[in-house]
Amino acid sequence: MNNTIIQLLVLAGVALFLIIRLRNVLGTRDGFEPTNENNKDVKPEAKENPETINDDLTEDIIDYLPGDKKSAEALNKIKQQELGFSLTEFIGGAASAYEMILMAFQAGDIGSVDNLLGAEVKSNFEAAISDRNLKGLIIESDFIGMRDTAIKSVVFNDKKSSAEISVSFLADIKSVVKNKDGDVIEGENTEIKKQFDIWVFSRNVGSESPNWLLIETGS
């Protein structure tokens, strides 16, 4: 038997030894072994993660409620009932609602934002629009942009499971008031004004409706 054949036999023996050792250490995958994707009977339990809640709460407090302990406690109660609640998302939605409601009121038609208004605010808006119409006044306005929004306070009512969040808005708008003849009696077409308001939004936390209702206006 020449040297080449002997070397091949030795190498084959070494390879067989290594294969046997690997099978003993790693095991084999014979047949179908279910993975997480295919094993539909094994599902992780959905549990609340207090650490996630605390992280989100801390971040919201730092960003929007520094030093406001009462508002922070109220926010914590909201997050305990609605784990996905975020002040960042809320204030973005509030800014959009502010523009929609303000422009609808200026135009004298609040029907398009009826689902965003509390009963008292809706009544006050309707009275103001009615008085404006009786005087033959028309407001023409354009929303130029939002300068700033800020959370002023957060309140939670334990008995009603309802929350109230006060938000300040600073926006740029163009606005003129015209009489029934179309003459401008207030404002200028080219003038950009700063509009500052503080609005309060309310919602029953945990309810099916996602809408926060405007329940109070002021400045």
Order of alpha helices (4+ residues) and beta strands (2+ residues): alpha-alpha-alpha-alpha-alpha-beta-beta-beta-beta-beta
